[in-house]
Amino acid sequence: MSMNDSLREAAATGNIDAFYALIQKDPYMLERIDHIPFIDTPLHIAATEGQIKLAMEMMNLKPSFARKLSQDGFSPMHLAFRNGHTKLLLRLLKTDKDLVRVKGREGMTPFHWAATMGNSNLLFHFLEACPECIEDVTVRDETALHLALKNDHLEAFNLLTGWLQSNRRRGANELEKKVINWRDDDGNTVLHIAAIKEQHQALEMLLYVGKYLDVTAKNSDGLTSREIIEKVERRGLNMSDATTTKIKHIKKGTHWHKRRLTMLVRARNGLSGDMINATLVVATLVITAVYQSSLSPPRGVWQGDNNSIPTTNSNTLQILDDNYNKSRFKHQLGVKKQGKPVQQ
């Protein structure tokens, strides 16, 4: 058996002792492999076979292997995903969170693959570990939102838009505006795609987060999202009354934005103790409303069905408004008692 065959067998079977025996015979073996631009490294082989211990050993010895692509255009994390080795995939993510952004063939990252396959559980883990991955695009300028919609994975799409909406990190407003209006190489935003594919659930979700929607953007056919929606409406798409009302608001050039609650959470820095308590109540209820079709809190696994649409009940909005107003009143009252002017 040749050295290459022995190395491949050791990686495939996870035999760490056999692997180090080969290193003793040829100390420069891994260095030579590292100089080859496209190759199945021992880490690629271990990832394909789900050999966690040997994969982690390779990550210690040669972390650069994790970013190499095979001759088929796949990184070790891509291969772990393709072969269903979720535990190994998450170990790789824990070791280096940016591996989820490594682009393989056609510019597809592991995050893009999760969106394409509708794997909401992995999407959640990826976003928690590496929020920046939501900005990555394929060679066709597709975001993960485009891929989820194009493949009819509405649960995954709801998760992604819900994450954008509830994100409270610095620059969240700009990020949401950028991603929600990103156009692929056909000039289509996700709103274009939802209208073209007549995905009324996705339309309702987008209109729910519609504060940042750009309805004037034209695709390669010269159509704006508004014009596509009008065409869909004329074809008699079976949309709810609530959706029809929201579409009318967009046609008038106004935005449906009961999202002041999320904006309050994002702007929470510098608030008083009472006001911060109010924002925490807001955050909890808003996130629950957004994720109700996909999140299963007890196990942390996303299990919503594609028929669920995140909605904001009018009673819930009233409760949130009441909590905010009560907290503001208490804050003002406390300031008055101290003889200081009330801050507006």
N, C-alpha and C positions, 0 to 999 in steps of 0.2 A: 504494500500500500504506500502510495506517494505521500509526501509531506502535506500537500494540499488536501488529499483525501482524508488523511488522519485529522487534520485541523477541522475539516467540515464535519466529520463524524463526532469529534469531541464537542463541537458547538451544538450540533443537532441533538445529542444525547445529554448535554449539560454536564459532561465529565470534566470537572475542573482539574483533577489530578492529571488526566491525560493531556489537558491543555498545557499545563505547566511543564510537563515532560517534553513537549514539543518546543517550548520556549527555551528550555535548557539546551536543546540540540541546536536551536537557531535563535539567538537573542534578538536578531534584527528582523524577525519574521513579520511582526506587526508594523514595523516602520515601513517595510516595502509595500505592505498592503495599503498603508495610509497614503502613499504617493500615487496610487492609482485613482483617477478621478471618479470613475463609475465602476463599482464592484460590490459583490455580496461579501461583506466583512463577516467575521465570526459573530458580531452583534446582530447583523441582519439575519443570519441563520438561526441564532438563538431566539430572536423575536418571532421568526416564522414558526418555530416549533414550540414557543411558549416556555422556554427554559429561563425562568426568572433569575435563578442564582448565577448562572453563567453570564446572563445579560448584565446583571449588576456588577459582576466582576469586570466585564469588558468596559462598563461605564467608568469604573475606577482607573483602569489601565489606559484606555483610549477613548475619552469622551468625544473626540472628533469624529469617531465612527458613527455617532448618533445623527450627524448632519449629512453624512454621505448618502448619495443615491445609488441604488443598484442600477444595473444596465437597463432595467425596466422602468426606472424613474421613481423608485420607492425608497423612503427612509425606513429605519427600523420601526419607528412608531406607526408608519403607514402599514407595514407588514403585520405588526401586532394587531392593528385594527382589522385588517382584511381577514385575518385568521381567527378572529374572535377571542383573542387573549387579552381580555379587558383588565385583569389584575396586573399583568405585565405592563400594559399601556399606562395605567395609572402610576405604577412605580417609576416608569420613565418620566412621566409628567412631574412627579414629586422631585425627582432628581434634577430635572432641568425643565422649568415651565415653558421656556421658549421653544421647545421641541414641537409644540403644537402649532407653531408658525412656520415650520420648515416646509417649503414648497416642493412638491414632487411634480410628476408629469402633469401638464396642462395647468400648472400653477396651483394645484389643489393641495391644501394643507390638511392635516388630520381634522382640524376644526371644520373645514369645508366638507370633508367626508361625512362627519357626524351630521351636518345639516342635510346633506344629500340623502343620507340613509334615514333621516328622521329620528336619530338617536338623541332624545332630549336629555337623558341621564348624562351622557358624555358631554353634551353641549353645556350643561350646568357645571360640571366639573372643570371643563376647559375655561369657561368664563370666570369661575371663581379663582382659578390659578393664574390665568393670564387674560385679563380683560381686554388687552390691546389686540387680541386675535380677531375681534369682531371687525376691525378695520381692514383686514387682509382681503385681497381680491384675486380671482383666478386670471388666466391669460385672456379670458373673455370679459374681464372687468366685472365679474359677478361677486357680490358679497354672499355671506352665508344666508342672508335673508332671501336673496334671489334664488339660491339653490334650493332652499326649503320650499319656496312657493312653486318653482318650476317642477318639482318632484311631488307636489301635492301633499306635503307633510305640514298640515296646518297646526298641529300641536307644537312641533318644533318652531314654526314661524311665530306662534303666539308667545312661546318662551323667549325668543330672541327680541321681539318688539317689547315684550313686558320687561325684559332686563334693561333695554335701552331706556324705557320710561322711568323705571324705579332706580336707575343708577344715580348715586349721589356723590360720585367722585368729582374731583376738580375737572372742569371742562366738560361736564356731562351734557349741558345744553348744546354746545357746539358739536359734540360727538353724535348726539341723537339727530341733529339737523343734517349732518354730513351723511350718516349711514342711511337714514330713512329716505333721503333724496338721491342716493347714489345711482348713477345710470350705467347699465352694462354696455357692451359694444354695439347693441342695437338701439341704444338711447333710452332703454326702458328702465324706469324706476320700479320699485316693488308695487306701487299703486297701478302703474301701467299693466304689469303682469297680472295682478289680481283682477283687473277689469277685463283684460283680454281672455283670461282663462275662466272668467265668470265665477270666481271664488268669492261668493258673497260674505262668507265668514271672515275671510282676510280683509275684504273691504271694510267691514264693520270694525275690525281691529285697527286698521289704519286710520279710519275716521275717528276712532277713540283717541288715538295719539296724534290727531290731526293738527296740533298747534304748529308743527314745523313742516307740514306737507307743502311742497311746491307744486301747485296744480297747473302752473304755467309752463313747466318743462315739457319740451317736445321730443318725441322719439324719432327714429330714423324715417318713419312714415309721416312725419310732420304733425302727429296728433299729440295733444296734451292729455294728461290724465282725465281732466274734466270732460273732454270731447269723447274719450273712450267710455267713460262712465255714462254719458248721455246716450251713446250708441247702445250700450248694454241695457240701459233703462228702456230704450225704445223697443228692444227685442223682448222685453217683458221678463227680465230676470226676477225671480221670486225673492225679493228682498223684504225685510221687515219694515214696518212703518217707521221705526226709529232710524233705520239706515236711510230710507228715502228722505226723511227730514234732514239728516246730516248732509246728504248730497245736495239738497237745496241750499243749505248754508254755504257749501263750497262754491256752488254756481253763482251765488251772490257776491263771492269774493270775501266772505267772512270765514273765520275758522271756528270750529266747535272745540272749545278748550275749557273744559271743566278741570283742567289739569293744574289749577292754581295750587292744589294741595301738594302735588309733587314738587312744584316750584318752591313751595314753602319749606319742604324738607331739604331741598338743595341749598336753600339760602339760610339754613338754620344757624350757621356760625354767627356768634355775636349776640344771640338772643338771650333773654333772661332765663332763669331756671324754669319758671312757669311756662314760658313760651316753648322751651325745648321739650318739656313734657307733652305739650300739645302736638308738636311735630312728631314725636315718637308714636303717639296714637294714630296720627295721620299716616305715617309710614307703614305701620302694621296693617291697617285696614286697606290702604291702597294696594300694597303688595299682595295681600290676600285676594283682592278683587281681580288683579291682573293675572295672577298665576292660578286661579281656581280651576282652569281647564287642563292644567298640566302638572301641578305640583302636588306630591303626596307627602305632607310634612313628617309623618311618623318614621318613614324609612329614608327620606331624602331622595326618593326615586320619582321621576315624573311619570304620572300615569293617567293624565287627562285623556278624554276622547276627543275626536275631531269635530264633534258636534257641539262642543262647549265654547261659548264666546265670553271672554271677560267683559263684564258689564259693571256699570256703577249705578247702583240702585239709588233712586231719589231720596229714600229714607236714610241710606248710608251717607249720602252727601250732606243731608241735614244734620245728622249726628256729628259728622266731622266739622261742619260749620259751627255747630253749637259748642263743641269742645274748644275750638279755636277762639270763639268769641268769649266764652267763659274765662279761658286762660288770659286773654288780653284784658278783660275787665278786672280780673284779680291783680294783674300786673299794674294797671293804671291806678287802681284803688290803693295798692301798696305805696306807690309813688306819691299819691296825694297825701297820704297820712304822714309822709316824711316831709311834707311841705315843699316838694320839688315839682317843677313843671312836668306835665305828662308828655311823654314822647309819643309822637304819632307814627 
